[in-house]
Amino acid sequence: MDYQIIIDYSIGLCGYTKQYVRNALSEFKDKHVDVKITSLGGDLDHALDIRQQFVDHGDITAYLSGFVASSATVIAMGAKRIVMSKYAFFLVHKCSNFIDAWGSYNADEMQSLIDDLTANKKENDKIDVVLANLYAKRCKKPISEILGILKDARWLTASEALELGFVDEVVDDPLIEPEGKEAEVIVARFAAIGLPTIGLENAIKNQEPPKNLLNRIVDSVFKPKNAEQKQKKESKTMEKLNLKTISSLLKRDEFTPDENGCVTTTANDLVTLNNHIETLESSLNDKSQEVSELSSKIDDLNAQIDAMKKAPGDTTNEIEDDAGDTSFSVTDLYNSVKDCY
């Protein structure tokens, strides 16, 4: 097949730049373009620009072969249609950058390094969210699920990439197996740029004929432990959590865990939850203090009541009514008061 553009090395200043692709595309304005991509990635700045060039052109089909990883997958997302070889591999992952932090540090220098790394992490988190949105738009899947795939950073087979929606079609083509030394070079290249090599070395050391090497790599890297476990993970991934209180507090519609049961959140969400918990704890402490004070007052009143019950009552003078022992007539009453005048 004839390709108008072939990207088969690193992306960026040491390989295929955004300027190179722009010049190449300028020759095919308003024409269909077939682009072959077989690259382990490179500079995300160039990759994002090339992806946008593909989008702006509007009629590009990307053909993925070999190992397509990192920034190379970002480029592919700009194509109108993505076709992947049955014998190719696909890898997306969270962004990374070089950290130079080696030496002897005092406490102030350590804190400065911590602050720098914290700021760096926040920037990387932003980039990861942008990448997740980019892939999610293509795959038509929740961003939280895509973030889980980025976190896993594992090689996907063509069928897995198709199932997840990263590509539109998988095609069969003649397979050329790498010789043993060539395969070792591939593994060395993966390790040199920090890409996963889990399972590749064991497959290469196996002394089977070279024609079965790729199949051994697939079995070693991608074979699930068992179908039941895979089914459980998939069902768990799609299960949405009903967390009305937290959803209302964080102003989020839903929470969808990834295949590991993890839910993606942000630093602001954690701060909001922490502040809410601190407010509830403070309110609880205040209520506990009020209850304690009221309980103390009730104890005092009960003690006063008990004391009053035990105290003797006041004495009352007895009044004797002797009016019944004396009788008066009108004459007696007159004689008793006449002397008063």
C-alpha positions as CSV (number, residue, x, y, z in Angstrom):
1,M,0.0,0.0,0.0
2,D,1.2,3.5,-0.8
3,Y,1.3,6.0,2.1
4,Q,1.6,9.8,1.5
5,I,3.2,10.2,5.0
6,I,5.1,7.7,7.1
7,I,5.9,8.4,10.7
8,D,8.2,5.6,11.8
9,Y,10.5,7.2,14.4
10,S,10.3,9.4,17.4
11,I,8.1,12.5,17.3
12,G,9.7,15.8,18.0
13,L,13.0,17.6,17.2
14,C,15.0,14.4,16.9
15,G,12.4,12.8,14.5
16,Y,9.2,13.9,12.9
17,T,8.3,17.5,13.8
18,K,5.1,19.4,13.5
19,Q,6.8,21.5,10.8
20,Y,7.7,18.5,8.7
21,V,4.1,17.2,8.8
22,R,2.8,20.6,7.9
23,N,5.0,20.8,4.8
24,A,4.1,17.2,3.9
25,L,0.3,17.9,4.2
26,S,0.5,21.1,2.2
27,E,1.1,18.9,-1.0
28,F,-2.2,17.1,-0.4
29,K,-4.7,19.9,0.2
30,D,-8.3,18.8,-0.4
31,K,-7.0,15.3,-1.1
32,H,-7.3,12.0,0.8
33,V,-4.2,11.2,2.7
34,D,-3.1,7.8,4.1
35,V,-0.6,8.0,7.0
36,K,1.3,5.1,8.4
37,I,2.2,5.4,12.1
38,T,4.7,3.0,13.8
39,S,6.3,5.0,16.6
40,L,7.0,4.7,20.3
41,G,6.1,8.4,20.7
42,G,8.0,11.5,21.7
43,D,7.3,15.1,22.3
44,L,3.7,15.8,23.3
45,D,3.8,19.4,22.1
46,H,4.6,18.2,18.5
47,A,2.1,15.4,18.8
48,L,-0.8,17.6,19.8
49,D,0.0,20.0,17.0
50,I,0.2,17.2,14.4
51,R,-3.1,15.8,15.6
52,Q,-4.7,19.2,15.1
53,Q,-3.2,19.3,11.6
54,F,-4.9,16.0,10.8
55,V,-8.2,17.3,12.2
56,D,-7.9,20.5,10.2
57,H,-7.2,18.5,7.0
58,G,-10.3,16.4,7.5
59,D,-9.7,13.5,5.3
60,I,-6.9,11.4,6.8
61,T,-6.8,7.6,7.4
62,A,-4.2,6.5,9.9
63,Y,-2.8,3.0,9.6
64,L,-1.1,1.7,12.8
65,S,1.5,-1.0,12.7
66,G,4.2,-2.4,15.0
67,F,4.3,-0.7,18.4
68,V,2.3,2.5,18.6
69,A,2.6,4.3,21.9
70,S,2.4,7.5,23.8
71,S,2.5,10.6,21.6
72,A,2.1,8.5,18.5
73,T,-1.4,7.5,19.7
74,V,-2.2,11.2,20.2
75,I,-1.4,11.9,16.5
76,A,-3.6,9.0,15.4
77,M,-6.6,10.5,17.3
78,G,-6.7,13.4,14.7
79,A,-7.4,11.0,11.8
80,K,-10.9,10.7,10.4
81,R,-10.4,6.9,10.5
82,I,-8.0,4.7,12.3
83,V,-7.0,1.2,11.0
84,M,-4.8,-1.0,13.1
85,S,-2.9,-4.1,12.1
86,K,-4.0,-7.3,13.8
87,Y,-0.3,-7.7,14.8
88,A,0.3,-4.3,16.2
89,F,0.2,-3.0,19.8
90,F,-1.2,0.1,21.3
91,L,-0.2,1.9,24.5
92,V,-1.6,5.0,26.2
93,H,-0.3,6.3,29.5
94,K,-0.3,9.3,31.9
95,C,2.2,12.0,31.0
96,S,5.6,12.1,32.5
97,N,8.6,14.4,32.6
98,F,12.2,14.2,33.7
99,I,12.9,15.0,37.4
100,D,16.4,15.9,38.5
101,A,16.4,15.5,42.3
102,W,19.7,13.9,43.4
103,G,22.0,15.2,46.1
104,S,22.2,16.3,49.7
105,Y,19.3,18.5,50.9
106,N,18.8,20.4,54.1
107,A,15.2,20.9,55.5
108,D,14.6,24.2,53.6
109,E,15.9,22.7,50.3
110,M,13.7,19.6,50.9
111,Q,10.7,21.8,51.4
112,S,11.5,23.7,48.2
113,L,11.9,20.5,46.3
114,I,8.5,19.2,47.7
115,D,6.9,22.5,46.6
116,D,8.4,22.2,43.1
117,L,7.3,18.6,42.8
118,T,3.8,19.4,44.0
119,A,3.5,22.1,41.4
120,N,4.9,19.8,38.8
121,K,2.3,17.1,39.7
122,K,-0.6,19.6,39.4
123,E,0.6,20.5,35.9
124,N,0.9,16.8,35.0
125,D,-2.6,16.2,36.4
126,K,-4.0,18.9,34.1
127,I,-2.3,17.3,31.1
128,D,-3.7,13.9,32.0
129,V,-7.2,15.3,32.1
130,V,-6.8,16.9,28.7
131,L,-5.4,13.6,27.2
132,A,-8.3,11.7,28.9
133,N,-10.8,14.1,27.3
134,L,-9.1,13.6,23.9
135,Y,-9.2,9.8,24.1
136,A,-12.7,9.8,25.6
137,K,-14.1,11.8,22.7
138,R,-12.8,9.2,20.3
139,C,-13.8,6.2,22.4
140,K,-17.1,7.6,23.6
141,K,-16.4,6.5,27.1
142,P,-16.4,8.3,30.5
143,I,-13.3,10.3,31.2
144,S,-12.9,8.4,34.5
145,E,-12.7,5.1,32.7
146,I,-10.0,6.6,30.3
147,L,-8.0,7.9,33.2
148,G,-8.0,4.4,34.6
149,I,-6.6,3.0,31.3
150,L,-3.9,5.8,31.3
151,K,-3.0,4.8,34.8
152,D,-2.6,1.1,33.9
153,A,-0.2,2.0,31.1
154,R,-0.4,-1.5,29.5
155,W,0.0,-2.6,26.0
156,L,-3.3,-3.3,24.2
157,T,-3.8,-5.8,21.4
158,A,-5.5,-4.7,18.3
159,S,-8.8,-6.4,19.4
160,E,-8.6,-4.7,22.8
161,A,-8.0,-1.3,21.2
162,L,-10.9,-1.9,18.9
163,E,-13.2,-3.0,21.8
164,L,-12.3,0.2,23.8
165,G,-12.9,2.4,20.7
166,F,-9.4,3.7,20.2
167,V,-9.4,2.4,16.6
168,D,-12.2,1.9,14.0
169,E,-11.0,-1.3,12.2
170,V,-8.5,-4.1,12.6
171,V,-7.0,-5.7,9.5
172,D,-5.0,-8.8,8.8
173,D,-1.8,-8.6,6.9
174,P,1.4,-10.6,6.3
175,L,3.4,-10.8,9.5
176,I,7.1,-10.4,9.5
177,E,8.6,-11.7,12.8
178,P,11.7,-10.0,14.2
179,E,14.8,-12.1,14.7
180,G,16.0,-12.6,18.3
181,K,18.5,-9.8,18.2
182,E,16.0,-7.4,16.6
183,A,13.5,-8.2,19.3
184,E,16.1,-7.5,22.0
185,V,16.7,-4.1,20.3
186,I,13.0,-3.4,20.6
187,V,13.0,-4.2,24.3
188,A,16.0,-2.0,24.8
189,R,14.3,0.9,23.1
190,F,11.2,0.4,25.3
191,A,13.3,0.6,28.4
192,A,15.4,3.5,27.2
193,I,12.3,5.8,26.9
194,G,10.6,4.4,30.0
195,L,7.9,2.3,28.3
196,P,6.7,-1.0,29.9
197,T,8.6,-4.1,29.0
198,I,6.7,-6.5,31.3
199,G,6.6,-9.9,29.7
200,L,8.7,-9.0,26.6
201,E,12.0,-10.3,28.0
202,N,10.6,-13.6,29.0
203,A,9.1,-14.1,25.6
204,I,12.4,-13.3,23.9
205,K,14.4,-15.7,26.1
206,N,12.1,-18.5,25.2
207,Q,13.9,-20.7,22.6
208,E,10.9,-21.3,20.4
209,P,11.2,-20.6,16.6
210,P,11.2,-16.9,15.6
211,K,7.9,-17.3,13.7
212,N,6.1,-17.7,17.1
213,L,7.7,-14.8,18.9
214,L,4.9,-12.3,18.5
215,N,2.3,-14.9,19.7
216,R,4.5,-15.6,22.7
217,I,4.7,-11.9,23.5
218,V,0.9,-11.6,23.2
219,D,0.4,-14.6,25.5
220,S,2.9,-13.3,28.0
221,V,1.8,-9.7,28.2
222,F,-1.9,-9.6,27.4
223,K,-3.4,-12.9,28.5
224,P,-5.8,-12.4,31.4
225,K,-5.6,-14.6,34.4
226,N,-9.0,-16.0,33.6
227,A,-12.1,-15.0,31.7
228,E,-14.2,-14.7,34.9
229,Q,-11.8,-12.2,36.4
230,K,-11.9,-10.1,33.3
231,Q,-15.7,-10.2,33.2
232,K,-15.8,-9.1,36.9
233,K,-13.5,-6.2,36.2
234,E,-15.5,-5.0,33.2
235,S,-18.8,-5.2,35.1
236,K,-17.1,-3.4,38.0
237,T,-15.8,-0.7,35.7
238,M,-19.3,0.1,34.3
239,E,-21.0,0.1,37.8
240,K,-22.0,3.6,38.8
241,L,-21.9,4.4,42.5
242,N,-24.9,6.0,44.1
243,L,-23.3,8.6,46.4
244,K,-26.0,11.3,46.6
245,T,-24.5,13.2,49.6
246,I,-20.9,13.3,48.1
247,S,-22.3,14.0,44.6
248,S,-24.3,17.0,46.0
249,L,-21.3,18.3,48.0
250,L,-18.9,18.0,45.1
251,K,-21.4,19.0,42.5
252,R,-20.8,15.9,40.4
253,D,-23.4,13.9,38.6
254,E,-21.9,10.4,39.2
255,F,-18.9,8.4,40.2
256,T,-17.8,5.5,38.0
257,P,-15.0,3.3,39.4
258,D,-12.3,1.9,37.1
259,E,-11.5,-1.9,36.8
260,N,-9.4,-1.6,40.0
261,G,-12.3,-0.2,41.9
262,C,-10.7,3.3,42.0
263,V,-12.6,6.6,41.5
264,T,-10.8,9.5,40.0
265,T,-11.1,12.8,41.9
266,T,-9.3,16.1,42.1
267,A,-7.3,18.0,44.8
268,N,-10.1,20.5,45.0
269,D,-12.6,17.7,45.7
270,L,-10.4,16.4,48.5
271,V,-10.1,19.9,50.0
272,T,-13.9,20.3,49.9
273,L,-14.5,16.9,51.6
274,N,-11.8,17.7,54.2
275,N,-13.4,21.1,55.0
276,H,-16.8,19.5,55.3
277,I,-15.6,16.8,57.6
278,E,-13.8,19.4,59.8
279,T,-17.0,21.5,59.9
280,L,-19.0,18.4,61.0
281,E,-16.4,17.5,63.7
282,S,-16.4,21.1,65.0
283,S,-20.3,21.1,65.2
284,L,-20.2,17.7,66.9
285,N,-17.8,18.9,69.5
286,D,-19.9,22.0,70.2
287,K,-23.1,19.9,70.6
288,S,-21.2,17.5,72.9
289,Q,-20.1,20.4,75.0
290,E,-23.7,21.7,75.2
291,V,-25.0,18.2,76.2
292,S,-22.3,18.0,78.9
293,E,-23.3,21.4,80.4
294,L,-27.0,20.5,80.3
295,S,-26.3,17.2,82.0
296,S,-24.3,18.9,84.7
297,K,-27.2,21.3,85.4
298,I,-29.7,18.5,85.5
299,D,-27.5,16.7,88.1
300,D,-27.3,19.9,90.2
301,L,-31.1,20.3,90.2
302,N,-31.6,16.6,91.1
303,A,-29.3,17.1,94.0
304,Q,-31.2,20.1,95.3
305,I,-34.5,18.2,95.0
306,D,-33.1,15.3,97.0
307,A,-31.8,17.7,99.7
308,M,-35.2,19.3,100.1
309,K,-36.9,16.0,100.4
310,K,-34.5,15.0,103.3
311,A,-34.8,18.4,105.3
312,P,-37.4,18.6,108.3
313,G,-40.5,20.7,107.8
314,D,-41.2,24.1,109.6
315,T,-43.1,24.1,113.0
316,T,-46.6,25.5,113.3
317,N,-48.0,27.1,116.6
318,E,-51.2,25.4,117.7
319,I,-54.2,27.7,118.1
320,E,-56.8,26.8,120.8
321,D,-60.3,27.9,120.3
322,D,-61.8,28.8,123.7
323,A,-64.7,30.8,122.4
324,G,-67.0,28.0,123.2
325,D,-66.3,28.2,126.9
326,T,-67.6,31.8,127.4
327,S,-71.1,33.2,126.6
328,F,-71.9,36.9,126.4
329,S,-75.2,38.8,126.7
330,V,-76.0,42.3,125.5
331,T,-75.9,43.6,129.1
332,D,-72.5,42.0,129.7
333,L,-71.1,43.6,126.6
334,Y,-72.5,47.0,127.6
335,N,-71.0,46.8,131.1
336,S,-67.6,45.9,129.6
337,V,-67.3,48.9,127.4
338,K,-69.1,51.7,129.4
339,D,-66.1,52.4,131.4
340,C,-64.2,53.3,128.2
341,Y,-66.1,56.6,127.9
